[in-house]
Amino acid sequence: MRALLLRYITFSVLSGYTFGQDNTELEKLYISDQSARQTQPINWEELREEDEARREHVLSILRNGDIQSARDYFHAAMIFQHGNSPEDIRLAHSFATIAATLDSSLENVNWLKAATWDRLLLNFDQPQWFGTQFVRDGDGNLTLYKMQPDVISDEQRTAWSVPTVSESLQLLEQRNNRN
């Protein structure tokens, strides 16, 4: 089913489909997705259920042909980025790539494209390229998920609005010291 949706998306983009106004319903789902991650402490089981409901809602919007603008694809990508399956992350990366293709100046769109790629690699237990994904170690501290050295330069990371590896490590140290 999701493979069929991915083909539909690709066909829509490549066929010169006219992209319209931002979808306000999708924007509300995005805001809900982001707000749910600001509440502390997070009830992870409840959040997983809410995330699944949001992803299903996005799919129904997609089926209706109502994901049209770069911002719509960005919002859909962020919602699917919080999925747990490789299929969810593949869709997130596809949505992010389409959003970046439609409007590369959209804030955080290149970062999201990098993050979804890294998340997909993490899902397949492969080293990430950009350094956007973190995991908890045995002591509960965040650590940078394993990386493939020298695939992406710090200049490329900066161009994609991704922190350099040293910046990410500094942020991790600060965050872990707060906890």
N, C-alpha and C positions, 0 to 999 in steps of 0.2 A: 504494500500500500504506500509506504513512504517512498519507495523507489519510483513509483508512478508519479507521486507528487513532485519529486525532484525532477523528473523528466518534463512535467508540466511547467515548472518554474523555468527550466532551461529553455524550453520551446518559447515561452512567453517573452523572455529576454531577447533571445536570438531572432525572433520573428518581428521585432520592432514594435511590440505592443506599446501603446500609448500609456505613459505613466501619469497618474492624476494626483489629486489632493491626498494629503496625509490622512490615514484612517484614524479617527479619534477613538474608536473602540479599541484598536490595537495599542494606541498610546496609553489608554487607561490600564490595559493589561500590563504593559511595560512598567508603568508607574507602580502598580500593585506588586510586580515582581521585585522591583528595586526596594520598595518600602518594606517588604517582608524581610529583607536582609538587614534592615536597620534596627529592628526590634531586638533588644537583648533581655534575657537570654533567648536564643532561638530554639523553638521546639522543632527539631529536625524532622520528626515523623509527620507533623502537621504541615511543615513547609514542603515536604516531598509530595504530599497529597495536593496541596494548593498548586505547586509547580506543574504537576501532571494535568490538573484541570485547566491551567492556563495554556499548556501546550495543545491540548485537545481543542480548546477554543480557537487558538491560532490556526490550527489545521482546518477548522470549519470556515474561518475567514478566508483562508487560502482557497479552499474548494469553491467558495462563492466568487472568486476572482477579485477579492477586495484588498489584496496586498499589491500595491502599485508603485509607491514612491520609495526612494532610497531610505527615507526615515522609517517607512513601514517595514522594509526588509531588515533594517538595523534593529528595530524593536523585536521582530520575530526572532532574529539571530540571538539576541540577548536572552530571550525567554527560553529558547532551545539550548543555549549554552549551559543552562542550569539543569539540563536533563542528565540522566545517568547512563543511558545506553549509547553505544556507538552510532546507532541510527539517529538519535537525537542530536548528537554532536556533529554528525555529517550534515544534517539539515542546518544546524547553526552555522557551520562553516560555509555552506552554500548560500544561505541568506546573507551572511556578512560579506561574502565575495560579490554577490549581486549588488548589495548596498554600496560597496566601495566602487564598483564599476559604474553605477549610476551617478554617484556623487562622492568623489574621493576627498572632497573638502569637508564632508560631514564629520563633526567632532567625534572622536574615538572610533571611527569606522575601521581604520587600519589597525588600531590596537585590537579591536574585536576580531578582525580577520586573523591576526597573529595568535590571539588567545584561543580561538576555536581550533586552530591548527594544532597548537600545543596540547590542548585538551583532548583532541582526537588521538594524538600520539600517546598521551598518558593512558587513554582507554585501551590502547593496544600494547601497553607496557613497553613503549619505545621512548628513547630519550627525546625530550622536547628541543625545539630549535631556538625559540625566542626568549625563553625564561619567564613566561607569564604564569606558570602553574606551581603551586606550593602544596606540600603535604605535611602532615604532622609526624614527628619522629616519636620514638618510644617514650619520651618524656613529655609529650604533648606540645612541644614547640613546633612552630612552623619552620619548614626548611624548603629550599628550592628543590623542586622535583629534578631528577637526573636530566642532564643536558647532553646533546650531541655537540662536542667542541668544534668550533670553527665552521659551522654550517652558515651561521648568520653573524655578521660583524656588528660591533656596537654602533657603527655608523648606520647600518641597515635598521637596527633596533630603533635608533633615534628617529630615523625617517618615518618609521611606522608608529611613532609615539609610544614606544615600548622603552621602559628604563633599561639602561645598560646593566650588565650582570653585576658590576660592583655597586651600582645604585640599588638594585634589588636586594643584594645582600645587606647593605646598610639599612634599608627599610625593614628588612626581616629582623635584624638585630634590635632596632628600636622597638618594633612591635612586640618581640618576645620579651624584652626588658620591661614593658608595661604590664605584661600578664603576670 
